[in-house]
Amino acid sequence: METPAPPTVTYWAISLFSSRTFWVNSAALVVAILSATDVLTIIPPRQLPTITAIVAALNIWLRTVTVRPVALIAPGTTQPVQVARIDPPAPPVVTD
């Protein structure tokens, strides 16, 4: 007997290139490349911890405000995406 597929929810994905999180992470990649010791160091090493902390804080903030999935589609377009529905966890069995 086959188990039924989990119920799904349809979300509308935006373009990856319209995602703020994508661009912040792209900027973090550029910072990492510019600060690599194998290439000419453009970012001074003493500023790197501050820049890394700022990028991390931006990523945390973006994850709290981002609710839409992304897809590799043209900017300005949307695409339906089926996402498995997640039920809330069961209440704890242990009591005080």
Chimera marker file (.cmm) of the C-alpha trace (Angstrom):
<marker_set name="trace">
<marker id="1" x="0.000" y="0.000" z="0.000" r="1" g="1" b="0" radius="0.5"/>
<marker id="2" x="1.413" y="3.365" z="-1.016" r="1" g="1" b="0" radius="0.5"/>
<marker id="3" x="1.530" y="6.206" z="1.440" r="1" g="1" b="0" radius="0.5"/>
<marker id="4" x="-0.242" y="9.330" z="0.257" r="1" g="1" b="0" radius="0.5"/>
<marker id="5" x="1.859" y="12.316" z="-0.717" r="1" g="1" b="0" radius="0.5"/>
<marker id="6" x="2.073" y="14.990" z="1.949" r="1" g="1" b="0" radius="0.5"/>
<marker id="7" x="-0.289" y="17.885" z="1.459" r="1" g="1" b="0" radius="0.5"/>
<marker id="8" x="1.332" y="20.828" z="-0.240" r="1" g="1" b="0" radius="0.5"/>
<marker id="9" x="0.928" y="24.558" z="-0.332" r="1" g="1" b="0" radius="0.5"/>
<marker id="10" x="1.489" y="26.690" z="-3.427" r="1" g="1" b="0" radius="0.5"/>
<marker id="11" x="3.811" y="29.655" z="-3.013" r="1" g="1" b="0" radius="0.5"/>
<marker id="12" x="4.868" y="32.071" z="-5.724" r="1" g="1" b="0" radius="0.5"/>
<marker id="13" x="8.639" y="32.182" z="-6.088" r="1" g="1" b="0" radius="0.5"/>
<marker id="14" x="10.346" y="35.407" z="-7.106" r="1" g="1" b="0" radius="0.5"/>
<marker id="15" x="13.463" y="35.643" z="-9.231" r="1" g="1" b="0" radius="0.5"/>
<marker id="16" x="16.731" y="34.832" z="-7.495" r="1" g="1" b="0" radius="0.5"/>
<marker id="17" x="18.069" y="38.109" z="-8.870" r="1" g="1" b="0" radius="0.5"/>
<marker id="18" x="15.249" y="40.030" z="-7.132" r="1" g="1" b="0" radius="0.5"/>
<marker id="19" x="16.168" y="38.530" z="-3.758" r="1" g="1" b="0" radius="0.5"/>
<marker id="20" x="17.811" y="40.858" z="-1.239" r="1" g="1" b="0" radius="0.5"/>
<marker id="21" x="19.392" y="37.864" z="0.464" r="1" g="1" b="0" radius="0.5"/>
<marker id="22" x="21.051" y="36.842" z="-2.816" r="1" g="1" b="0" radius="0.5"/>
<marker id="23" x="22.626" y="40.278" z="-3.247" r="1" g="1" b="0" radius="0.5"/>
<marker id="24" x="23.820" y="40.494" z="0.377" r="1" g="1" b="0" radius="0.5"/>
<marker id="25" x="25.434" y="37.070" z="0.033" r="1" g="1" b="0" radius="0.5"/>
<marker id="26" x="26.950" y="38.105" z="-3.305" r="1" g="1" b="0" radius="0.5"/>
<marker id="27" x="28.447" y="41.148" z="-1.587" r="1" g="1" b="0" radius="0.5"/>
<marker id="28" x="29.805" y="38.865" z="1.153" r="1" g="1" b="0" radius="0.5"/>
<marker id="29" x="31.446" y="36.726" z="-1.525" r="1" g="1" b="0" radius="0.5"/>
<marker id="30" x="33.075" y="39.814" z="-3.058" r="1" g="1" b="0" radius="0.5"/>
<marker id="31" x="34.340" y="40.855" z="0.392" r="1" g="1" b="0" radius="0.5"/>
<marker id="32" x="35.800" y="37.391" z="0.920" r="1" g="1" b="0" radius="0.5"/>
<marker id="33" x="37.512" y="37.413" z="-2.461" r="1" g="1" b="0" radius="0.5"/>
<marker id="34" x="38.916" y="40.919" z="-1.971" r="1" g="1" b="0" radius="0.5"/>
<marker id="35" x="40.281" y="39.997" z="1.445" r="1" g="1" b="0" radius="0.5"/>
<marker id="36" x="41.875" y="36.699" z="0.404" r="1" g="1" b="0" radius="0.5"/>
<marker id="37" x="45.598" y="36.608" z="1.040" r="1" g="1" b="0" radius="0.5"/>
<marker id="38" x="46.245" y="34.725" z="-2.207" r="1" g="1" b="0" radius="0.5"/>
<marker id="39" x="45.291" y="37.809" z="-4.197" r="1" g="1" b="0" radius="0.5"/>
<marker id="40" x="46.114" y="41.445" z="-3.698" r="1" g="1" b="0" radius="0.5"/>
<marker id="41" x="44.430" y="42.343" z="-0.418" r="1" g="1" b="0" radius="0.5"/>
<marker id="42" x="42.134" y="45.299" z="-0.998" r="1" g="1" b="0" radius="0.5"/>
<marker id="43" x="40.269" y="45.207" z="2.324" r="1" g="1" b="0" radius="0.5"/>
<marker id="44" x="42.554" y="45.890" z="5.305" r="1" g="1" b="0" radius="0.5"/>
<marker id="45" x="42.648" y="42.907" z="7.682" r="1" g="1" b="0" radius="0.5"/>
<marker id="46" x="41.717" y="45.097" z="10.668" r="1" g="1" b="0" radius="0.5"/>
<marker id="47" x="38.377" y="46.020" z="9.008" r="1" g="1" b="0" radius="0.5"/>
<marker id="48" x="37.464" y="42.457" z="8.039" r="1" g="1" b="0" radius="0.5"/>
<marker id="49" x="35.872" y="41.441" z="11.403" r="1" g="1" b="0" radius="0.5"/>
<marker id="50" x="33.622" y="44.521" z="11.307" r="1" g="1" b="0" radius="0.5"/>
<marker id="51" x="32.562" y="43.881" z="7.715" r="1" g="1" b="0" radius="0.5"/>
<marker id="52" x="31.929" y="40.204" z="8.478" r="1" g="1" b="0" radius="0.5"/>
<marker id="53" x="29.798" y="41.111" z="11.510" r="1" g="1" b="0" radius="0.5"/>
<marker id="54" x="27.753" y="43.561" z="9.435" r="1" g="1" b="0" radius="0.5"/>
<marker id="55" x="27.155" y="40.960" z="6.711" r="1" g="1" b="0" radius="0.5"/>
<marker id="56" x="26.141" y="38.361" z="9.309" r="1" g="1" b="0" radius="0.5"/>
<marker id="57" x="23.706" y="40.793" z="10.949" r="1" g="1" b="0" radius="0.5"/>
<marker id="58" x="22.203" y="41.660" z="7.557" r="1" g="1" b="0" radius="0.5"/>
<marker id="59" x="21.773" y="37.970" z="6.735" r="1" g="1" b="0" radius="0.5"/>
<marker id="60" x="20.015" y="37.308" z="10.040" r="1" g="1" b="0" radius="0.5"/>
<marker id="61" x="17.713" y="40.288" z="9.488" r="1" g="1" b="0" radius="0.5"/>
<marker id="62" x="16.939" y="39.256" z="5.904" r="1" g="1" b="0" radius="0.5"/>
<marker id="63" x="16.079" y="35.710" z="6.989" r="1" g="1" b="0" radius="0.5"/>
<marker id="64" x="13.537" y="37.111" z="9.462" r="1" g="1" b="0" radius="0.5"/>
<marker id="65" x="11.788" y="39.252" z="6.832" r="1" g="1" b="0" radius="0.5"/>
<marker id="66" x="12.068" y="36.867" z="3.858" r="1" g="1" b="0" radius="0.5"/>
<marker id="67" x="9.083" y="34.590" z="3.419" r="1" g="1" b="0" radius="0.5"/>
<marker id="68" x="9.027" y="33.901" z="-0.321" r="1" g="1" b="0" radius="0.5"/>
<marker id="69" x="10.950" y="31.151" z="-2.093" r="1" g="1" b="0" radius="0.5"/>
<marker id="70" x="13.255" y="32.044" z="-4.969" r="1" g="1" b="0" radius="0.5"/>
<marker id="71" x="13.761" y="30.402" z="-8.360" r="1" g="1" b="0" radius="0.5"/>
<marker id="72" x="16.216" y="30.828" z="-11.203" r="1" g="1" b="0" radius="0.5"/>
<marker id="73" x="13.807" y="32.776" z="-13.426" r="1" g="1" b="0" radius="0.5"/>
<marker id="74" x="13.862" y="36.149" z="-15.151" r="1" g="1" b="0" radius="0.5"/>
<marker id="75" x="13.744" y="39.186" z="-12.841" r="1" g="1" b="0" radius="0.5"/>
<marker id="76" x="10.256" y="40.607" z="-12.396" r="1" g="1" b="0" radius="0.5"/>
<marker id="77" x="8.522" y="37.259" z="-12.978" r="1" g="1" b="0" radius="0.5"/>
<marker id="78" x="7.030" y="34.744" z="-10.569" r="1" g="1" b="0" radius="0.5"/>
<marker id="79" x="6.640" y="30.982" z="-10.667" r="1" g="1" b="0" radius="0.5"/>
<marker id="80" x="4.315" y="28.694" z="-8.670" r="1" g="1" b="0" radius="0.5"/>
<marker id="81" x="6.188" y="26.348" z="-6.344" r="1" g="1" b="0" radius="0.5"/>
<marker id="82" x="4.706" y="23.406" z="-4.444" r="1" g="1" b="0" radius="0.5"/>
<marker id="83" x="5.983" y="23.262" z="-0.866" r="1" g="1" b="0" radius="0.5"/>
<marker id="84" x="5.186" y="20.492" z="1.619" r="1" g="1" b="0" radius="0.5"/>
<marker id="85" x="2.884" y="21.663" z="4.380" r="1" g="1" b="0" radius="0.5"/>
<marker id="86" x="4.515" y="21.555" z="7.804" r="1" g="1" b="0" radius="0.5"/>
<marker id="87" x="2.195" y="20.973" z="10.728" r="1" g="1" b="0" radius="0.5"/>
<marker id="88" x="2.976" y="22.447" z="14.124" r="1" g="1" b="0" radius="0.5"/>
<marker id="89" x="4.861" y="20.150" z="16.493" r="1" g="1" b="0" radius="0.5"/>
<marker id="90" x="2.954" y="18.037" z="18.986" r="1" g="1" b="0" radius="0.5"/>
<marker id="91" x="2.691" y="19.453" z="22.501" r="1" g="1" b="0" radius="0.5"/>
<marker id="92" x="5.220" y="18.123" z="25.004" r="1" g="1" b="0" radius="0.5"/>
<marker id="93" x="4.205" y="14.995" z="26.888" r="1" g="1" b="0" radius="0.5"/>
<marker id="94" x="6.275" y="15.745" z="29.976" r="1" g="1" b="0" radius="0.5"/>
<marker id="95" x="4.665" y="17.810" z="32.712" r="1" g="1" b="0" radius="0.5"/>
<marker id="96" x="6.230" y="19.485" z="35.704" r="1" g="1" b="0" radius="0.5"/>
<link id1="1" id2="2" r="1" g="1" b="0" radius="0.2"/>
<link id1="2" id2="3" r="1" g="1" b="0" radius="0.2"/>
<link id1="3" id2="4" r="1" g="1" b="0" radius="0.2"/>
<link id1="4" id2="5" r="1" g="1" b="0" radius="0.2"/>
<link id1="5" id2="6" r="1" g="1" b="0" radius="0.2"/>
<link id1="6" id2="7" r="1" g="1" b="0" radius="0.2"/>
<link id1="7" id2="8" r="1" g="1" b="0" radius="0.2"/>
<link id1="8" id2="9" r="1" g="1" b="0" radius="0.2"/>
<link id1="9" id2="10" r="1" g="1" b="0" radius="0.2"/>
<link id1="10" id2="11" r="1" g="1" b="0" radius="0.2"/>
<link id1="11" id2="12" r="1" g="1" b="0" radius="0.2"/>
<link id1="12" id2="13" r="1" g="1" b="0" radius="0.2"/>
<link id1="13" id2="14" r="1" g="1" b="0" radius="0.2"/>
<link id1="14" id2="15" r="1" g="1" b="0" radius="0.2"/>
<link id1="15" id2="16" r="1" g="1" b="0" radius="0.2"/>
<link id1="16" id2="17" r="1" g="1" b="0" radius="0.2"/>
<link id1="17" id2="18" r="1" g="1" b="0" radius="0.2"/>
<link id1="18" id2="19" r="1" g="1" b="0" radius="0.2"/>
<link id1="19" id2="20" r="1" g="1" b="0" radius="0.2"/>
<link id1="20" id2="21" r="1" g="1" b="0" radius="0.2"/>
<link id1="21" id2="22" r="1" g="1" b="0" radius="0.2"/>
<link id1="22" id2="23" r="1" g="1" b="0" radius="0.2"/>
<link id1="23" id2="24" r="1" g="1" b="0" radius="0.2"/>
<link id1="24" id2="25" r="1" g="1" b="0" radius="0.2"/>
<link id1="25" id2="26" r="1" g="1" b="0" radius="0.2"/>
<link id1="26" id2="27" r="1" g="1" b="0" radius="0.2"/>
<link id1="27" id2="28" r="1" g="1" b="0" radius="0.2"/>
<link id1="28" id2="29" r="1" g="1" b="0" radius="0.2"/>
<link id1="29" id2="30" r="1" g="1" b="0" radius="0.2"/>
<link id1="30" id2="31" r="1" g="1" b="0" radius="0.2"/>
<link id1="31" id2="32" r="1" g="1" b="0" radius="0.2"/>
<link id1="32" id2="33" r="1" g="1" b="0" radius="0.2"/>
<link id1="33" id2="34" r="1" g="1" b="0" radius="0.2"/>
<link id1="34" id2="35" r="1" g="1" b="0" radius="0.2"/>
<link id1="35" id2="36" r="1" g="1" b="0" radius="0.2"/>
<link id1="36" id2="37" r="1" g="1" b="0" radius="0.2"/>
<link id1="37" id2="38" r="1" g="1" b="0" radius="0.2"/>
<link id1="38" id2="39" r="1" g="1" b="0" radius="0.2"/>
<link id1="39" id2="40" r="1" g="1" b="0" radius="0.2"/>
<link id1="40" id2="41" r="1" g="1" b="0" radius="0.2"/>
<link id1="41" id2="42" r="1" g="1" b="0" radius="0.2"/>
<link id1="42" id2="43" r="1" g="1" b="0" radius="0.2"/>
<link id1="43" id2="44" r="1" g="1" b="0" radius="0.2"/>
<link id1="44" id2="45" r="1" g="1" b="0" radius="0.2"/>
<link id1="45" id2="46" r="1" g="1" b="0" radius="0.2"/>
<link id1="46" id2="47" r="1" g="1" b="0" radius="0.2"/>
<link id1="47" id2="48" r="1" g="1" b="0" radius="0.2"/>
<link id1="48" id2="49" r="1" g="1" b="0" radius="0.2"/>
<link id1="49" id2="50" r="1" g="1" b="0" radius="0.2"/>
<link id1="50" id2="51" r="1" g="1" b="0" radius="0.2"/>
<link id1="51" id2="52" r="1" g="1" b="0" radius="0.2"/>
<link id1="52" id2="53" r="1" g="1" b="0" radius="0.2"/>
<link id1="53" id2="54" r="1" g="1" b="0" radius="0.2"/>
<link id1="54" id2="55" r="1" g="1" b="0" radius="0.2"/>
<link id1="55" id2="56" r="1" g="1" b="0" radius="0.2"/>
<link id1="56" id2="57" r="1" g="1" b="0" radius="0.2"/>
<link id1="57" id2="58" r="1" g="1" b="0" radius="0.2"/>
<link id1="58" id2="59" r="1" g="1" b="0" radius="0.2"/>
<link id1="59" id2="60" r="1" g="1" b="0" radius="0.2"/>
<link id1="60" id2="61" r="1" g="1" b="0" radius="0.2"/>
<link id1="61" id2="62" r="1" g="1" b="0" radius="0.2"/>
<link id1="62" id2="63" r="1" g="1" b="0" radius="0.2"/>
<link id1="63" id2="64" r="1" g="1" b="0" radius="0.2"/>
<link id1="64" id2="65" r="1" g="1" b="0" radius="0.2"/>
<link id1="65" id2="66" r="1" g="1" b="0" radius="0.2"/>
<link id1="66" id2="67" r="1" g="1" b="0" radius="0.2"/>
<link id1="67" id2="68" r="1" g="1" b="0" radius="0.2"/>
<link id1="68" id2="69" r="1" g="1" b="0" radius="0.2"/>
<link id1="69" id2="70" r="1" g="1" b="0" radius="0.2"/>
<link id1="70" id2="71" r="1" g="1" b="0" radius="0.2"/>
<link id1="71" id2="72" r="1" g="1" b="0" radius="0.2"/>
<link id1="72" id2="73" r="1" g="1" b="0" radius="0.2"/>
<link id1="73" id2="74" r="1" g="1" b="0" radius="0.2"/>
<link id1="74" id2="75" r="1" g="1" b="0" radius="0.2"/>
<link id1="75" id2="76" r="1" g="1" b="0" radius="0.2"/>
<link id1="76" id2="77" r="1" g="1" b="0" radius="0.2"/>
<link id1="77" id2="78" r="1" g="1" b="0" radius="0.2"/>
<link id1="78" id2="79" r="1" g="1" b="0" radius="0.2"/>
<link id1="79" id2="80" r="1" g="1" b="0" radius="0.2"/>
<link id1="80" id2="81" r="1" g="1" b="0" radius="0.2"/>
<link id1="81" id2="82" r="1" g="1" b="0" radius="0.2"/>
<link id1="82" id2="83" r="1" g="1" b="0" radius="0.2"/>
<link id1="83" id2="84" r="1" g="1" b="0" radius="0.2"/>
<link id1="84" id2="85" r="1" g="1" b="0" radius="0.2"/>
<link id1="85" id2="86" r="1" g="1" b="0" radius="0.2"/>
<link id1="86" id2="87" r="1" g="1" b="0" radius="0.2"/>
<link id1="87" id2="88" r="1" g="1" b="0" radius="0.2"/>
<link id1="88" id2="89" r="1" g="1" b="0" radius="0.2"/>
<link id1="89" id2="90" r="1" g="1" b="0" radius="0.2"/>
<link id1="90" id2="91" r="1" g="1" b="0" radius="0.2"/>
<link id1="91" id2="92" r="1" g="1" b="0" radius="0.2"/>
<link id1="92" id2="93" r="1" g="1" b="0" radius="0.2"/>
<link id1="93" id2="94" r="1" g="1" b="0" radius="0.2"/>
<link id1="94" id2="95" r="1" g="1" b="0" radius="0.2"/>
<link id1="95" id2="96" r="1" g="1" b="0" radius="0.2"/>
</marker_set>
